[in-house]
Amino acid sequence: MEDLNAIDAFSALAQPTRLTVFRLLIRFGPNGMKAGEIAKEVDVPQNTLSTHLGILVRGGLVTSRREGRSIIYTADMDGIRHLVLYLTRDCCGGNPKACGTLVEETIPSC
């Protein structure tokens, strides 16, 4: 992950509604949620939610797929993994094992 990608991801989360939506999608895992269900759950108009979801998608934190007439949104676990790896890449002066379980759980090679 490049610096600008990380900045996009953090910017996407730096707003209360988007952070709430992101955390909601994390809870629903790979099944995700329909856009209308998300709007009801977070009590946001659908057109406003659409803007927020677009920002989360561009930030690499959320993906979407079409199922019939519905769009299903899910947390992008690969994007999240890349962001966590970006944050811990230089942990403890290049000795990730010194950082403990945080890095050991997120970096498979540890």
N, C-alpha and C positions, 0 to 999 in steps of 0.2 A: 504494500500500500504506500502510495506517495503522500507527501505532506498535504497537498491540495485535496486529495480524496478524504483524508482524515478531517480536514477543516470542514468539508462539505457534510460529513457525517455528524460532527459535533454541532455544526450550525443547524442541521435538521432537528437535533434533539434539544436545542436551546430555546424552546418555546413550549409552554405548558400543555397545550392541546396535543402537539406532536409527540411529546414525551409520554403522555397518557395513552395515545393510540399505539405507540411503539410497545409500551409495556403490556397493553392489552393483547397485541398480536403475539408477543412472546408467550403469553399464557396459553394461547390457542394453538401454538406449535404449527406443525406442517399442514394441518387442516385449514388454518386461516379462517377468515371471516368475510362475508359479503360486505360491500361498501355500505349498504343500507343498514345492516346490523351494527356496524361500527358507529355510524352516525347516531343511531338510537342509543347505543351504549354510552357514548361520550356526550350526548345531548348537544350535537353540533349540526347545523344545516348541511345537507348533502353537498351543496356547491362549495361551502367553506371547507368541508372535509376533503373534497377532491383536491383542493389546493394543497392542503397539508399532506395528503398521501403522495402527491406528486413530488413534494420536497423530500419526503422520506425515501421515495424510490430513487431520486437523483442522488441522495446521500448514500446509497448503497445499503440501506438498512431494511428495506421492504421490497418485496417483489409482488407482481400481480399476474393473475392468469384468468382467462375467460372460461367460464363454464356456462354454456347456453347464453342466456341474456344477462347473466351476473358476472361481475368481476370479483374475484376472490383475492384478498390481500393476505400475505404471510410475512412473518419476520424472515429476513434473508440471513440465515445462520452462517453462511460463508462470509457474507459482508461483515457480520458482527465478529466472527472469528478473526478476520483480517484486521479489524480495528483493534481488537484486544492484543493481537500479536504486534501490531504497530506500536501500541503503547508500551509493551513490555520488551520490545526487541533489544534495547540496550540496558536492560535491567542489571543492576549490580555490576556495572563496569564490564559487561560481556560475560559474566558468570551467572547465567540464569538460575542455576541450582541454589545459589546463595539467596535468592528471592523467596524461596519456600514454595508452598503449594500453589500459589497464584500462577506462577509461570509453569510449574510442572503440569498443572491441569490444562493449560491453554496451549502449550507448545508440545506437540506429540513427541519430539525428539529428546525431551528431557527425561 
